[in-house]
């Protein structure tokens, strides 16, 4: 069966014997249209199956009421939770969220930004790719009055941009401090690419804790690579191949912590007796394995809520109601102790 074409304003006008301009004003609740006429138009629109083109209407009015959002992967627990909180915050103020995923590909990230620019979104919310180092690609939007808000994965802390980020330095410190306080003296750290603020900051906090407690740090026990299961296994084989092995490991995400736990089980290494593990992000899986993994809670719902609030404030400022200034919001983190330590 062939698809029937959508009805238009002209079809409604022909049915009611009114001008297309009157139909358009009625559908947009124009104050000059009588209530009786407006009801007739709405009823006719429903009868004909008319669907208003919100985007086209927005382009004519120079306001689309849409926010573009770019995430690395929608399947990631943290970002899925942020999306839910942001969408709720924006929907309550009449904005719709258009969500795209970059798959951690800077080239695709740039294409998505171009699409959002062409679609005239009101603002863009983005968690950058791990390998993004050229943030000038975002200037095309901000230079044309479209607010850009970075969250989680952001440019350097000294960059003059809008951002909502977790206190990753504090998180790294809490992880390292906890391992020392639970008796560890030979601690390894498995981290992500140094191109990302997340892993630079988590490592910085970890090293602060080691320095505070006077615990020596072995440079060959600090690893930087994509935090995949395969990379974790390769790192662990190397880490435990020598005569001296760690008694504590801080991993910069929970996927790697889960890989450490599985490796320890296969090698007969007792957790937490011989090896203590601290992960990061409080992935739901970290609580259901045995032993459950100590981790750093990032409170993604709060990140999403603050991102939504900040976007609304930036939109208000871009409309000229108040003086525009760059905003930086830092959200708290918390150590969640479980049986792996």
N, C-alpha and C positions, 0 to 999 in steps of 0.2 A: 504494500500500500504506500503510495507516494505521500510525502509530507505536505500538508496544507500550508500555504504561506501565511505568515503572521498578519493579523489585521493591523491597519494603520489608522492614524487620525482622520485621513480622508474617507475611510470606510465608515467611521462613526459619523462624520459630517454628512455623508450622503444619506445615511439611515435617518438621521434626525432633521435633515434639511437645515443645518446650521453651518456657519463658516468654519473652516479649519482653525482659524485663530480663536474663535469662541471655544471650540473643543479643547484646544491646547490650554487656554486660560482656565477652563473648568477643571481639567486634570491636574493643574498646578495650584488649585485652590486660590485663584486670583480674587481679590476682594470685590472686583467690579462684576463678577458673575453672580447672578441670583441663585439662591439655594435650590430652588425648584429646577433650574436649568442644570446646575451641577449634579443633582441626583439623577436626572435623566441621562446625562453624559456617562456617569459612573455605571449606571445600569446597562447602558448600551455597550460600554467597553467590556463589561463582564460577559454580556451575551455574545459578543463577537470574538471573545478570547484575546482582547488587546493586551499586549505586554509593553509596558513603558520601557524605553531604552534609557536606563539611568545614566550610562556613560555618556551617550550623545547629549542628553540634557545637561549633564555636568560640564561638558566641553563648551556648550553654548553659554552657560552661566559662569564659566571659569571656576567651577567648584565641583569636584567629583565625590567628595566625602569618602574617599578611599585612602587607605594607608597601605603601602607596599612593605612586605616583610620578607627578608631573606635569611634563611637558616641553613646550617651546613647539611643536616639531614633531619627530616621530620621524625624519623624512627628513633632518634636519640631521646632518652627519657627526659633529660634536662630541658631540651628545647621544646618538646611536646608539652611539658608542664608550663613553660613560659608562654607558649602560644595561647593556651587556654586562658591564662590570666590576662594577657594583653587583649585578646579578643573580647572578653567580658567587659573590661574597662572602657574600651573604645566603643563597643556597641551601645553601651548605656549613654553615650554622648552623640549617637547618630552616625558613627563612622563604621565602615566595613573594612575588613582586613583581607588583603590579597596575599597569600602565602606562597612563596617559591623556595626551592632548595637548590643550593649551589653545588652540592656533592663535593664540597671542599675543592672546587676547581675555580681558580681566579678568573680564567677566561669566561666561564659560564656566569660567574658572579658579575662580571662587567656587562655581559649581554643582558642579564636580568635588570641591572640598573638602567640600561638604555631603554628597555621595555617600559619600566616604571616611568621614566622621564617622558617617553612618548605618550603614555597613558595619562599624564598629568595628575599623578597621585598627589595627595596633600602633603605627605611626608613619607620618609622611608626609615624603617627600623631594621638593623642588620647585625648579625653575628658573623664576623668576617671569616674567610677561609684561613686555615692554619698557615698557608704559605703566602697570604697577602702581605706585601711589603710596600706597594705603591698605593697610597690612600688618596692620591690626587684624582683617581677615577670617580670619587664621590663629589668632587668639586663642582661638576657640571650641574648637579642638583642644587647644592647649597648656594652656588653663585647665582642661581635663578630663583632664589627665594623659597626653595623647597627644603624644609628642615630635615636633616639626617641625624638619626640617633643610633649610636653604636651600643651594643650590649654584649656582655660576657667577653667575647673576643673583640678587643678594641685596639686602636692605635696606642702608641706610648702614652704614659700618664701625663707627659708634658705637652701633648698635642692639643691645639686649640679646637677641640671638637666636643660635641655633646655625647655623653656616655653614661651608661649604667653598668657597673661591674661589681663582681663580688670581691671581697677582701682576701684575695688569693695569697698575699704575703702573710697575712694572719693565719690563713688556713695551712700554709706550709710550715709556719712556726708551730702551730698546735700539733701537727702530725709529728714533727721532729722532737718536740718537747715531750710528747707522750711516750714515744719510743724510749727516750733516755730515762724518763721517770719510771718506766716499767722494767728497767734493768738492762737495756741494750747499750752496747758500747762499740759495736762494729756494724754500722748502718749503711745500707746502700740506698740509692735513690734512682728510680726509673721514671724518666720524665719525657715530655713530648718535644716537638721541634722548637728550637730557641727563637724562631721567627714569630712565635705567638706569645702575647703578653701573659697568658695563663701559666705557661710553663716557666717563663722567666721569673714571674712573681712567686710561684709555689716553691721553686728552687731557692729563691732569695730568702724566703721565710724559713725554710728548712735549714739553710746554712746559718742563719741568725741563731736558731736554737742550738745548733752544734757548737757555735762559738761561745754562746752564753754558758754552756755546760762544760766547755773545755774538751769536747769529744773530737778526736782527730777525724778528718774527712779524707778519704782516699779518692783521688780524682778518677781512678780507673773503676770506681764503683758508682760513678754517676753517669747515667746513660740518657742520651737524647735521640729519640726517633719517633716515628708515627706509632701511636699506642694501640697497635693491633695485637691480636692473639699470637700470630706467627712471630712478630718481632719480639714479643715478651718471652716466648719459648727460647728463641735464639739467645737472647740476653741472659736468661737464667742458666742455660747450659754453660755459657762462658763464665758467669758469676760463680757457679758452684764447681768449676773444674779444677780450681787450685787447692792448695793445702789449707789456706785460710778462707773461711766463708763467713758471710754476714749472719748476725743473730737478729737483725731487724731490717725490714725493707719498707720504704715509703714509696708508693706508686702514685703517679699524678692523675690516675683515674681508676675506677673500680673494675673496668674490664681487665686491666693488667693485674690488679690485686687478685681477681678470680683465677687468672692464669698462674699466678704465684702459688695460690692455695692448691690448685690441681697438681702443679709440679712437685710441691712438697709432699703431697699424698703419694705420688708415684715413686718418689725417691725415699720414702720412709722417714721424712723429716717431720718431727712433731711440731705442730702449731697449736698453742703458743709456746710450748716448752723449749724447743730448740730455735724456733724462728717466729718472730712476731711480725704481723703485717698490718699496715695502715693504708687504706685506699683514699679515694677522693670522689665526691659527688653524691654519695648515698643512693646509688642505683638500687632499686628494689631487690635485685638479685643478691646484693651483698648481705641482706638480712635473712635470706632463706637457705643459704648454704651452711654447711657444718664443717668447722666452726664458722659462725657468722663473723663478718669482717668489720673491724673498726674502720670508720671512714669520716670524712668531713662533709657535713651537711651544707648545701649551698642555698637552700630555701628558694627553689625556682619560682614558686608561686609569688613570693615577695619580689623577686627580680622582675617578673612579668607585670605585677601591679605597679611597681615604681616606674617601669618603662612606659606603661600606659599613661600614668600621671604626668610623667615628664614630656611625653609626646603632646598631650593636651596643652600643657603649659607652653611648649615651643610653638604650637599652632596659634595659640593666643598671642604670643609675642610676635610671630611672623605677620599677623594681621594688624600689627601696629598698636595694640592696646596698651602694651608696656614696653619698656626699653629692652632690646634683645641682648642677652649675654649667654655665653656658653655655659652649659650645665654639666656637672659631674656628680653622679650619685654612686656611693659605695654601699653595697648591701652586706650584712653580716654573715659570718659562717660559724659553725659550731662543730666541735669534736663529738662524734657518736661512738662511745666505747662499746665494743662487743667482744666476743670470745677469742678473736684472733690475736688479742694482746693481753 
